């Protein structure tokens, strides 16, 4: 699909390639892992528009070591994915080490990322996700073990984290320094705490603070990047070496084309009309059929993308409802053909926040978790139950 291109104000700067150990990422943009979103189908669709590093859905270390069917699907990549990137979540050093060793020895990945940013209460209440870096000994052991195992295959290992549990319990600076000293290839920071979930504004000042604290490794910024201009502004304001894009690309895979152009110093931007959006939706659905090998399962998956794709566009309520219940490719084709192919790009109404932001609330952590920075026996039992198939960050 060739999207409509319009001229915009020239970007203020360009950025060199992102270096992650032996890997060179020409466009310093990373697709954030999102559960149920960043499967092989969506990654391919994004890659067709632009360059960057496209990370798989998060997989838990325990499930991977146990070789569950779903975990093996998650770490699968298309044959032409130049960099096979896997995000791993784990709470126990030995299991994380085994999972990394498996990825390396069996040649499943060219890059591994560790998730320390999940804000979901059922994870943090056991001490996992964004709550884990509070326990410095546990965090250090996990990162050191993972880096050691990844280095056996010269695989760069990075981490993604949040600012901390809440504004009174920040962890990002200490965690960043520990990760740097352990030998990670880069650190990515989502400028929110666990208690914020995805609400409010991302704190780019914290991202700049981390960049200044870690001058000797790449630092990536994540949070509130809805356009190429946002990415340029983050780089200008924080000095980061690249950006991580999550919700901003939901229903907008062409955002990666905009980002590639911006980082190359070009001012082209995709402004697809309704016909071009429809073509992308159908292409996405076809790729999902290839990914799952089952048409109905693919159609169930594409349903959640409809509101994101058509955000701001003139699409009747009845047609939107039918698209959200589509059950076959033939039905999808028939519904998409009812759209006005010349329906114009709605400008800012098509951009901006999408998905559920949640609301700020007190982060749920194990009883007594915040009283000390090291793990005790009670919390060891909590953390053992924290490894769930939940993504986020």
C-alpha positions as CSV (number, residue, x, y, z in Angstrom):
1,X,0.0,0.0,0.0
2,X,1.3,3.4,-0.9
3,X,0.1,6.0,1.6
4,X,-0.7,9.6,0.8
5,X,2.4,11.8,1.6
6,X,2.2,15.4,2.6
7,X,4.9,18.0,3.4
8,X,5.2,19.1,7.0
9,X,7.6,21.5,8.8
10,X,11.2,20.2,8.5
11,X,12.4,18.1,11.4
12,X,14.8,19.9,13.8
13,X,17.4,17.2,13.8
14,X,18.4,13.8,12.7
15,X,19.9,11.0,14.7
16,X,22.6,8.4,13.9
17,X,22.1,4.7,13.9
18,X,21.5,2.9,17.2
19,X,24.3,0.6,18.2
20,X,23.4,-2.3,20.5
21,X,26.6,-4.4,20.9
22,X,27.3,-5.9,17.5
23,X,23.9,-4.9,16.1
24,X,23.4,-1.7,14.2
25,X,19.8,-0.4,14.0
26,X,19.8,2.2,11.2
27,X,16.6,3.9,12.4
28,X,16.8,4.4,16.2
29,X,13.2,3.4,16.8
30,X,12.0,0.4,18.8
31,X,8.6,-1.2,18.6
32,X,7.6,-1.8,22.3
33,X,6.4,-5.3,23.0
34,X,2.6,-5.4,23.5
35,X,0.7,-8.5,24.4
36,X,-1.7,-9.6,21.7
37,X,-0.4,-6.8,19.4
38,X,3.2,-7.2,18.3
39,X,3.0,-10.7,16.8
40,X,4.7,-11.6,13.6
41,X,1.8,-10.2,11.5
42,X,1.9,-6.7,13.1
43,X,5.7,-6.6,13.1
44,X,5.7,-7.4,9.4
45,X,3.2,-4.7,8.6
46,X,5.2,-2.2,10.5
47,X,8.4,-3.3,8.8
48,X,6.8,-2.8,5.4
49,X,6.6,1.0,6.2
50,X,9.9,1.7,7.9
51,X,13.0,0.7,9.7
52,X,13.7,0.0,13.4
53,X,13.9,-2.8,15.9
54,X,10.7,-4.8,16.2
55,X,10.4,-6.6,19.5
56,X,8.1,-9.7,19.9
57,X,5.4,-10.0,22.5
58,X,6.7,-10.6,25.9
59,X,7.3,-14.2,26.9
60,X,7.8,-15.4,30.5
61,X,11.0,-17.2,31.3
62,X,9.2,-20.0,33.0
63,X,6.9,-20.7,30.1
64,X,9.8,-20.6,27.7
65,X,11.9,-23.0,29.7
66,X,8.9,-25.3,29.9
67,X,8.5,-24.9,26.1
68,X,4.8,-24.1,26.3
69,X,3.1,-24.0,22.8
70,X,2.3,-20.3,23.2
71,X,5.8,-19.3,24.3
72,X,7.3,-21.0,21.3
73,X,4.8,-19.2,19.0
74,X,5.7,-15.9,20.6
75,X,9.4,-16.3,19.9
76,X,8.9,-17.3,16.3
77,X,10.0,-14.8,13.6
78,X,9.5,-14.5,9.9
79,X,12.5,-15.7,7.9
80,X,13.3,-12.2,6.7
81,X,13.2,-10.5,10.1
82,X,16.8,-9.2,10.1
83,X,17.0,-8.8,13.9
84,X,15.0,-11.4,15.8
85,X,14.2,-9.5,19.0
86,X,12.6,-11.2,22.0
87,X,11.4,-9.6,25.3
88,X,11.7,-11.8,28.3
89,X,10.0,-11.4,31.7
90,X,11.3,-13.2,34.7
91,X,11.5,-12.9,38.5
92,X,14.0,-15.6,39.4
93,X,17.6,-15.4,38.3
94,X,18.1,-19.1,37.7
95,X,15.0,-19.4,35.5
96,X,15.8,-16.2,33.6
97,X,19.3,-17.5,33.0
98,X,18.0,-20.8,31.7
99,X,15.6,-19.0,29.4
100,X,18.3,-16.7,28.0
101,X,20.6,-19.7,27.5
102,X,17.9,-21.5,25.6
103,X,17.4,-18.5,23.3
104,X,21.1,-18.2,22.7
105,X,22.0,-21.9,22.3
106,X,19.1,-22.7,20.1
107,X,19.5,-19.6,18.0
108,X,16.1,-18.1,18.6
109,X,17.1,-14.4,19.0
110,X,19.6,-11.8,17.9
111,X,18.6,-9.4,20.7
112,X,17.0,-10.0,24.1
113,X,15.2,-7.4,26.2
114,X,14.2,-7.8,29.9
115,X,10.9,-6.4,31.1
116,X,11.0,-4.5,34.4
117,X,8.1,-2.2,33.6
118,X,4.8,-4.2,33.9
119,X,2.4,-2.1,36.0
120,X,-0.4,-4.7,36.2
121,X,-1.6,-5.1,39.8
122,X,-1.7,-8.9,39.7
123,X,2.0,-8.8,38.9
124,X,3.2,-6.0,41.1
125,X,1.3,-7.3,44.1
126,X,3.7,-10.3,44.0
127,X,6.7,-8.1,43.6
128,X,7.1,-8.5,39.9
129,X,7.2,-6.1,37.0
130,X,7.8,-2.4,37.9
131,X,8.0,-3.4,41.6
132,X,10.9,-5.7,41.2
133,X,13.8,-3.1,40.9
134,X,13.0,-2.0,44.4
135,X,14.8,-5.1,45.6
136,X,18.3,-4.2,44.5
137,X,19.8,-7.6,45.2
138,X,17.2,-9.5,43.2
139,X,17.3,-7.0,40.3
140,X,21.1,-7.1,40.2
141,X,21.2,-10.9,40.2
142,X,18.7,-11.2,37.4
143,X,20.4,-8.7,35.1
144,X,23.9,-10.0,35.8
145,X,22.8,-13.6,35.1
146,X,21.0,-12.7,31.9
147,X,23.9,-10.6,30.6
148,X,26.3,-13.5,31.3
149,X,24.2,-16.0,29.5
150,X,23.5,-13.7,26.5
151,X,27.2,-12.9,26.2
152,X,27.9,-16.6,25.5
153,X,26.5,-16.0,22.0
154,X,27.5,-12.3,21.7
155,X,23.8,-11.4,21.9
156,X,23.1,-7.9,23.1
157,X,20.8,-7.7,26.1
158,X,18.8,-4.6,27.1
159,X,16.3,-3.7,29.8
160,X,13.1,-1.7,29.8
161,X,11.8,-0.2,33.0
162,X,9.6,2.4,34.6
163,X,10.5,5.3,36.8
164,X,9.6,3.2,39.9
165,X,6.6,2.1,42.0
166,X,5.4,5.7,42.7
167,X,6.9,9.1,43.0
168,X,8.0,8.3,46.6
169,X,9.7,5.1,45.5
170,X,11.7,5.7,42.4
171,X,14.1,3.2,41.1
172,X,15.2,4.2,37.6
173,X,18.5,5.8,38.4
174,X,19.8,3.0,40.7
175,X,18.5,0.3,38.3
176,X,20.0,2.1,35.3
177,X,23.5,2.2,36.9
178,X,23.2,-1.4,38.1
179,X,22.3,-2.5,34.6
180,X,25.1,-0.5,33.0
181,X,27.6,-2.0,35.4
182,X,26.3,-5.5,34.6
183,X,27.0,-4.9,30.9
184,X,23.6,-4.3,29.3
185,X,23.7,-2.9,25.7
186,X,21.1,-0.2,26.4
187,X,18.4,0.9,28.9
188,X,14.9,2.1,27.9
189,X,12.8,4.1,30.3
190,X,9.1,4.6,30.2
191,X,8.6,7.9,31.9
192,X,5.8,6.8,34.2
193,X,5.5,5.0,37.5
194,X,3.6,1.8,38.1
195,X,1.0,3.7,40.0
196,X,0.3,5.9,36.9
197,X,-0.3,2.9,34.7
198,X,-0.7,4.7,31.3
199,X,-2.5,7.8,32.7
200,X,-1.3,11.4,32.7
201,X,1.8,12.6,30.9
202,X,5.1,10.7,30.6
203,X,7.9,12.4,32.5
204,X,10.5,13.2,29.9
205,X,12.5,15.1,32.5
206,X,13.2,11.7,34.2
207,X,14.3,10.3,30.8
208,X,16.7,13.2,30.4
209,X,18.0,12.6,34.0
210,X,18.7,9.0,33.2
211,X,20.4,10.0,29.9
212,X,22.7,12.3,31.9
213,X,23.4,9.6,34.5
214,X,24.4,7.0,32.0
215,X,26.6,8.8,29.4
216,X,28.5,5.6,28.4
217,X,25.6,3.4,27.1
218,X,22.6,4.1,24.9
219,X,19.5,5.3,26.6
220,X,16.0,5.1,25.0
221,X,12.9,7.1,25.8
222,X,9.4,5.8,25.9
223,X,6.1,7.5,26.6
224,X,3.7,9.8,24.7
225,X,5.2,9.4,21.3
226,X,2.2,9.8,19.0
227,X,3.9,11.2,16.0
228,X,7.3,11.7,14.4
229,X,7.3,15.2,15.7
230,X,6.9,13.9,19.2
231,X,9.9,11.6,18.7
232,X,12.0,14.5,17.5
233,X,11.0,16.6,20.4
234,X,11.8,13.8,22.9
235,X,15.3,13.5,21.4
236,X,15.8,17.2,21.4
237,X,14.6,17.7,25.0
238,X,16.2,14.6,26.6
239,X,19.2,13.7,24.5
240,X,18.2,10.0,24.2
241,X,19.8,7.8,21.6
242,X,16.5,6.5,20.3
243,X,12.8,6.1,21.1
244,X,10.5,3.3,22.0
245,X,7.0,3.4,20.5
246,X,4.0,1.5,22.0
247,X,0.4,2.6,21.9
248,X,1.1,5.4,19.3
249,X,1.4,2.8,16.5
250,X,-1.8,0.9,17.3
251,X,-3.9,1.2,14.2
252,X,-1.1,3.3,12.6
253,X,1.7,1.0,11.4
254,X,2.7,3.8,8.9
255,X,4.0,5.7,11.9
256,X,7.3,3.8,11.4
257,X,7.6,5.3,7.9
258,X,7.1,8.7,9.4
259,X,9.8,8.0,12.1
260,X,12.3,6.7,9.5
261,X,11.8,9.8,7.4
262,X,12.2,12.1,10.4
263,X,15.4,10.4,11.7
264,X,16.8,10.6,8.2
265,X,16.1,14.3,8.1
266,X,13.3,14.0,5.5
267,X,9.9,15.8,6.0
268,X,7.6,13.3,4.3
269,X,4.7,12.1,6.5
270,X,2.0,9.5,5.8
271,X,-1.6,10.9,5.7
272,X,-3.6,7.9,4.5
273,X,-7.1,8.4,3.2
274,X,-9.9,6.0,4.2
275,X,-9.2,3.7,1.2
276,X,-5.6,3.3,2.2
277,X,-6.5,2.6,5.8
278,X,-8.9,-0.1,4.6
279,X,-6.1,-1.6,2.5
280,X,-3.9,-1.8,5.5
281,X,-6.6,-3.3,7.7
282,X,-7.1,-6.1,5.1
283,X,-3.4,-6.7,4.7
284,X,-3.1,-6.9,8.5
285,X,-6.0,-9.5,8.6
286,X,-4.3,-11.6,5.9
287,X,-1.1,-11.6,7.8
288,X,-2.9,-12.7,10.9
289,X,-4.4,-15.6,9.1
290,X,-0.8,-16.6,8.1
291,X,0.3,-16.2,11.7
292,X,-2.4,-18.2,13.4
293,X,-3.2,-20.6,10.5
294,X,-6.9,-20.2,11.4
295,X,-9.1,-17.6,9.8
296,X,-11.7,-17.3,12.6
297,X,-8.9,-16.8,15.2
298,X,-7.3,-14.2,13.0
299,X,-10.6,-12.3,12.6
300,X,-11.2,-12.3,16.4
301,X,-7.7,-10.8,16.7
302,X,-8.2,-8.1,14.1
303,X,-11.4,-6.9,15.8
304,X,-9.6,-5.0,18.6
305,X,-7.6,-3.1,16.0
306,X,-10.7,-1.6,14.2
307,X,-11.3,1.4,16.6
308,X,-7.6,2.3,16.4
309,X,-7.4,2.1,12.6
310,X,-10.5,4.2,12.1
311,X,-9.9,6.7,14.9
312,X,-11.1,10.1,13.7
313,X,-12.3,8.9,10.3
314,X,-15.9,9.3,9.1
315,X,-17.2,5.7,9.5
316,X,-20.9,5.1,10.4
317,X,-21.7,3.6,13.8
318,X,-23.4,0.6,12.3
319,X,-20.5,-0.2,10.0
320,X,-18.0,0.3,12.9
321,X,-20.1,-2.2,15.0
322,X,-20.0,-4.8,12.1
323,X,-16.3,-4.4,11.6
324,X,-15.8,-5.1,15.4
325,X,-17.6,-8.4,15.0
326,X,-16.1,-9.5,11.6
327,X,-15.7,-13.3,11.3
328,X,-14.2,-14.0,7.9
329,X,-11.9,-12.4,5.3
330,X,-14.8,-12.4,2.8
331,X,-17.0,-10.5,5.3
332,X,-14.2,-8.1,6.1
333,X,-13.7,-7.4,2.4
334,X,-17.4,-6.7,1.9
335,X,-17.5,-4.3,4.9
336,X,-14.4,-2.4,3.9
337,X,-15.8,-2.0,0.4
338,X,-18.6,0.1,1.9
339,X,-16.2,2.8,3.0
340,X,-15.6,5.9,0.9
341,X,-12.2,5.2,-0.5
342,X,-11.5,9.0,-0.8
343,X,-12.5,9.7,2.7
344,X,-9.9,12.3,3.8
345,X,-7.3,12.0,6.5
346,X,-8.8,13.6,9.6
347,X,-5.6,15.3,10.8
348,X,-5.0,15.4,14.5
349,X,-8.2,13.5,15.2
350,X,-6.5,10.4,13.9
351,X,-3.5,10.8,16.1
352,X,-2.9,11.1,19.8
353,X,-3.6,8.7,22.6
354,X,-5.3,5.4,21.9
355,X,-6.0,2.3,24.0
356,X,-6.9,2.2,27.6
357,X,-4.8,4.5,29.8
358,X,-6.3,3.4,33.1
359,X,-6.3,5.8,36.0
360,X,-3.6,6.6,38.6
361,X,-4.0,4.5,41.8
362,X,-1.8,3.3,44.6
363,X,0.5,0.6,43.3
364,X,-0.2,-2.8,44.9
365,X,2.9,-4.5,46.3
366,X,3.5,-7.3,48.8
367,X,3.0,-6.4,52.5
368,X,6.2,-4.9,53.8
369,X,7.8,-4.7,50.4
370,X,8.8,-1.1,50.7
371,X,10.4,-1.4,54.1
372,X,13.8,-2.5,52.9
373,X,15.6,-2.8,49.6
374,X,16.6,-6.4,49.9
375,X,14.6,-9.6,49.6
376,X,13.6,-11.5,52.7
377,X,12.1,-15.0,53.0
378,X,8.5,-13.9,52.9
379,X,9.0,-11.8,49.8
380,X,10.9,-14.7,48.2
381,X,7.7,-16.7,48.3
382,X,5.7,-13.7,46.9
383,X,8.1,-13.3,44.0
384,X,7.9,-16.9,43.1
385,X,4.2,-16.4,42.2
386,X,4.8,-13.2,40.2
387,X,5.6,-14.8,36.9
388,X,2.4,-14.5,34.9
389,X,1.7,-14.2,31.2
390,X,1.1,-10.5,31.4
391,X,2.8,-7.9,29.4
392,X,3.1,-4.1,29.7
393,X,5.5,-1.4,30.7
